[in-house]
Amino acid sequence: MLLAEPLVSTDTWKKWEGRTAAGKFHLRQWLGSSDHSAVFLTERPGQTPQKAAIKLIAADADAERLLARWRAAAQLSHPHLIRLFEAGRSQMDGSPFLYVVMEYASEDLSQILPERALTPDEAADMLPPLLDALSYLHGKGLVHGRIAPSNILAVDDQLKLSSDQAASTAKTESRQRQDIYDAPETADGVISPAADVWSLGVTVVVALTQRPPIIDGDRVPGLETLPEPFRGIARECLRVDPKRRCSIAQIQARLEPAARSVPAAPELSPAPPRRPLSKGVIAVAIAVAALMIGLVFYPRGKGAPARTQAAPEKVAAAPSPSGAPPPFTRRTAAQGEVLRQVLPDIPESAMDTITGTIKINVRVEVDSSGKVTEANFVTRGPSQYFADRVLKAAQSWEFSPGEVNGQPAASSWMLRFRLRRSGVQVSPERVSH
């Protein structure tokens, strides 16, 4: 077990930026920490370095067991589980640490929920990839052990569940429950698939209401405010007796046809969830799925994947990748009209990863000369990668100015982008004078 007393302060963790762990992993940026662990942005060494995340955890008497667990989790392969690359030991300032290197996620659901709850559609997109990942783990005799918004992540356009906590189903020593995400029986050392179901139920309630449920035996006051099928799912997940909780398969059945379950795959693939949570749910849908999350995850200013070569700018005369021009609504001269429409610069290889529709809405402020002076997201969608390209395109639009009392005037427009595998569509609408 990890030591209970704080070992490293947040300030100390942050000072380790720029250091090297295990002699090869450069700690490029501090991403977050607790008393005994921290996560940094790093790169996997190689001919072409790849962005990754590295978690450092203070070593203790349980270190070998934790390393064995990480190395076993590194053998897992599912499109909605964070991939682990390497685990080992290191020393920092003379103290022993364990490290695990994993896929870098741009955002997690816990970063979204303080700002807003997920919509029912986003939650419906978030759940299928999570359920498939859990079904995969349970089928291998493993449990996740810590389903919570902070462990629902957005990796590019896919929602993924963290995997470094995955462990064999077993009865361990008693431990104190960390919070409501831990099932009641975990206080007795019982770790089972039913405990994951409890955690999932809590996560559903928090995602839709921004607050944890109040548990009163098998009564959960407030669930009546949730729409179906989430009300029933949460109720059946939050049974105090683990034997009375619903199964993953039963949750999947409740979601049909409102959400489509994504089949498990033997290897990671680039196909993302239908939307996110996103931030993720992660957005993510995050969805995190649809991360994701629909998840669903709405990134805020973190770096987007770099492209090796820029494609030519697409303007209004250019067709969408499907060959059909996007919807284009002209406005009257008094209101102003679109003179130049720029579609986002997205390679076909990236478009091919889209499942369903990614919705990104951008509000642009236009000055009296028709130039865009400001562009802001109203809806980001699940992917920072696509959102960045849409925003860049929106900033290049041009308009003929509207008129007020016969004089050119500033205006505001809403640009509604819809990204599908077949192409990009955009509908402009003037929203104010």
Long-range contacts (C-beta under 8 A, 24 or more apart in sequence): 1-60, 1-61, 1-62, 1-173, 1-175, 2-36, 2-37, 2-57, 2-58, 2-60, 2-62, 3-36, 3-58, 3-60, 5-35, 6-35, 6-36, 7-35, 7-36, 7-58, 7-95, 8-33, 8-35, 8-36, 8-38, 8-58, 13-38, 16-40, 16-92, 19-92, 21-54, 21-56, 21-90, 21-92, 21-97, 21-99, 22-88, 22-89, 22-90, 22-99, 23-90, 25-54, 25-99, 25-101, 27-54, 41-104, 42-101, 44-85, 44-86, 44-101, 51-104, 52-85, 52-101, 52-102, 52-103, 52-104, 53-101, 53-102, 53-103, 53-104, 53-105, 54-99, 54-100, 54-101, 54-102, 55-99, 55-100, 55-102, 55-164, 56-90, 56-92, 56-97, 56-98, 56-99, 57-97, 57-98, 57-99, 57-100, 58-95, 58-96, 58-97, 58-98, 59-89, 59-96, 59-97, 59-98, 63-89, 63-96, 63-98, 66-98, 67-98, 69-166, 69-167, 70-98, 70-100, 70-164, 72-166, 73-163, 73-164, 73-166, 76-136, 76-137, 76-140, 76-163, 76-166, 77-265, 77-266, 77-267, 77-268, 78-132, 78-133, 78-136, 78-264, 78-265, 78-268, 79-129, 79-158, 79-160, 79-262, 79-264, 79-265, 79-268, 79-269, 79-271, 80-129, 80-130, 80-132, 80-133, 80-158, 80-159, 80-160, 80-161, 80-262, 80-273, 80-289, 81-133, 81-136, 81-137, 81-160, 81-161, 81-162, 81-163, 82-153, 82-155, 82-160, 82-161, 82-162, 82-163, 82-164, 83-163, 83-268, 84-163, 84-164, 100-164, 102-163, 102-164, 103-155, 103-160, 104-155, 105-153, 105-154, 105-155, 105-160, 105-282, 106-154, 106-155, 106-156, 106-279, 106-297, 106-299, 106-302, 106-303, 106-384, 107-153, 107-154, 107-278, 107-279, 107-280, 107-282, 107-283, 107-284, 107-286, 107-288, 107-297, 107-298, 107-299, 107-300, 107-302, 107-384, 108-149, 108-150, 108-151, 108-152, 108-153, 108-154, 108-279, 108-280, 108-282, 108-284, 108-286, 108-288, 108-297, 109-149, 109-150, 109-152, 109-153, 109-207, 109-277, 109-278, 109-279, 109-280, 109-281, 109-282, 109-283, 109-284, 109-285, 109-286, 109-288, 109-291, 109-293, 109-295, 109-296, 109-297, 110-148, 110-149, 110-150, 111-279, 111-297, 111-300, 112-149, 112-277, 112-278, 112-279, 112-280, 112-281, 112-282, 112-283, 112-286, 112-295, 112-296, 112-297, 112-298, 113-149, 113-206, 113-207, 113-210, 114-210, 115-298, 116-210, 117-207, 117-208, 117-209, 117-210, 118-207, 118-208, 118-277, 118-281, 118-293, 118-294, 118-295, 118-296, 119-294, 120-208, 120-227, 120-230, 121-275, 121-294, 122-275, 122-276, 122-277, 122-281, 122-283, 122-285, 122-287, 122-290, 122-293, 122-294, 122-295, 122-296, 123-204, 123-207, 123-208, 123-230, 123-293, 123-294, 124-255, 124-258, 124-259, 124-294, 125-259, 125-273, 125-274, 125-275, 125-276, 125-277, 125-285, 125-287, 125-289, 125-290, 125-292, 125-293, 125-294, 125-295, 125-296, 125-356, 126-152, 126-159, 126-207, 126-273, 126-276, 126-277, 126-281, 126-282, 126-283, 126-284, 126-285, 126-286, 126-287, 126-288, 126-289, 126-290, 126-291, 126-292, 126-293, 126-294, 126-295, 126-296, 127-204, 127-251, 127-255, 127-259, 128-252, 128-255, 128-259, 128-260, 128-261, 128-262, 128-273, 128-289, 129-158, 129-159, 129-160, 129-161, 129-262, 129-273, 129-284, 129-285, 129-287, 129-289, 129-290, 129-291, 129-292, 130-159, 130-161, 130-200, 130-289, 131-200, 131-248, 131-251, 131-252, 131-255, 131-261, 132-261, 132-262, 132-263, 132-264, 133-160, 133-161, 133-264, 134-161, 134-193, 134-196, 134-200, 134-248, 135-248, 135-249, 135-252, 135-264, 136-264, 137-166, 137-196, 138-193, 138-196, 138-248, 141-168, 141-169, 142-166, 142-167, 142-168, 142-169, 143-167, 143-168, 143-169, 143-191, 143-192, 143-193, 143-195, 143-196, 144-196, 144-199, 145-191, 145-195, 145-196, 146-181, 146-199, 147-181, 147-196, 147-199, 147-200, 147-203, 148-181, 148-199, 148-202, 148-203, 149-203, 149-206, 149-207, 149-281, 152-203, 152-277, 152-280, 152-281, 152-282, 152-284, 152-285, 152-286, 152-288, 152-291, 152-293, 152-295, 153-280, 153-282, 153-284, 153-286, 153-288, 153-291, 153-297, 154-276, 154-277, 154-278, 154-279, 154-280, 154-281, 154-282, 154-283, 154-284, 154-285, 154-286, 154-288, 154-289, 154-291, 154-292, 154-293, 154-295, 154-296, 154-297, 154-299, 154-382, 154-383, 154-384, 155-291, 156-270, 156-272, 156-305, 156-353, 156-383, 156-384, 156-385, 157-272, 157-273, 157-276, 157-292, 157-353, 157-354, 157-358, 157-382, 157-383, 157-385, 157-386, 158-270, 158-271, 158-272, 158-273, 158-284, 158-287, 158-288, 158-289, 158-291, 158-292, 159-272, 159-273, 159-276, 159-277, 159-278, 159-280, 159-281, 159-282, 159-283, 159-284, 159-285, 159-286, 159-287, 159-288, 159-289, 159-290, 159-291, 159-292, 159-293, 159-295, 159-296, 159-297, 159-382, 160-282, 160-284, 160-288, 160-291, 167-191, 169-193, 179-212, 180-212, 180-213, 180-215, 183-242, 184-240, 185-242, 190-242, 192-242, 193-247, 193-248, 194-242, 194-243, 194-245, 195-242, 197-237, 197-242, 197-245, 197-246, 197-247, 197-248, 197-251, 198-237, 198-238, 198-242, 198-245, 200-237, 200-251, 201-233, 201-234, 201-236, 201-237, 201-238, 201-245, 202-237, 202-238, 204-230, 204-233, 204-234, 204-237, 205-234, 205-238, 207-277, 207-281, 213-238, 215-240, 218-244, 229-254, 229-255, 229-258, 270-352, 270-353, 271-353, 271-355, 272-353, 272-354, 272-355, 272-382, 272-383, 273-355, 273-356, 273-382, 274-355, 274-356, 274-357, 275-356, 275-357, 275-358, 275-359, 275-381, 275-382, 276-381, 276-382, 276-383, 277-382, 278-381, 278-382, 278-383, 279-382, 280-382, 281-382, 282-382, 283-382, 284-382, 285-382, 286-382, 287-382, 288-382, 289-382, 290-355, 290-356, 290-382, 291-382, 292-382, 293-382, 294-382, 295-382, 296-382, 297-382, 298-377, 298-379, 298-380, 298-381, 298-382, 298-387, 299-380, 299-383, 299-384, 299-387, 302-384, 304-384, 304-385, 304-388, 305-385, 307-347, 310-345, 311-345, 311-346, 311-347, 312-345, 313-342, 313-345, 313-396, 314-342, 314-343, 314-344, 314-345, 314-393, 315-340, 315-341, 315-342, 315-343, 316-340, 316-341, 316-342, 318-343, 319-423, 320-422, 320-423, 320-424, 320-425, 321-348, 321-351, 321-422, 321-423, 321-424, 322-420, 322-422, 322-423, 323-423, 324-423, 326-423, 326-424, 326-425, 326-426, 326-427, 327-425, 327-426, 327-427, 328-426, 328-428, 329-427, 329-428, 329-429, 331-402, 331-430, 333-400, 333-403, 334-402, 334-403, 335-402, 335-411, 335-430, 336-366, 336-370, 336-399, 336-400, 336-401, 336-402, 336-403, 336-411, 336-430, 337-399, 337-400, 338-397, 338-398, 338-399, 338-413, 338-428, 339-370, 339-398, 339-399, 339-400, 340-396, 340-397, 340-398, 341-397, 341-426, 341-428, 342-393, 342-394, 342-396, 342-397, 343-393, 343-424, 343-426, 344-386, 344-389, 344-390, 344-392, 344-393, 344-417, 344-419, 344-424, 345-389, 345-392, 345-393, 346-386, 346-389, 346-419, 346-424, 350-385, 350-386, 351-419, 351-421, 351-423, 352-421, 354-419, 354-420, 354-421, 355-421, 356-420, 357-418, 357-419, 357-420, 358-382, 358-383, 358-386, 358-418, 358-419, 358-420, 359-416, 359-417, 359-418, 359-419, 360-386, 360-387, 360-390, 360-417, 360-419, 361-414, 361-415, 361-416, 361-417, 362-390, 362-391, 362-394, 362-414, 362-415, 362-417, 363-412, 363-413, 363-414, 363-415, 363-431, 364-394, 364-395, 364-397, 364-412, 364-413, 364-415, 365-410, 365-411, 365-412, 366-399, 366-401, 366-410, 366-411, 366-412, 366-413, 367-401, 367-410, 368-401, 368-407, 368-408, 368-409, 368-410, 369-401, 369-408, 370-398, 370-399, 370-400, 370-401, 371-398, 372-396, 372-397, 372-398, 372-399, 378-414, 381-419, 386-419, 390-417, 390-419, 397-428, 402-430, 402-433, 404-433, 409-433
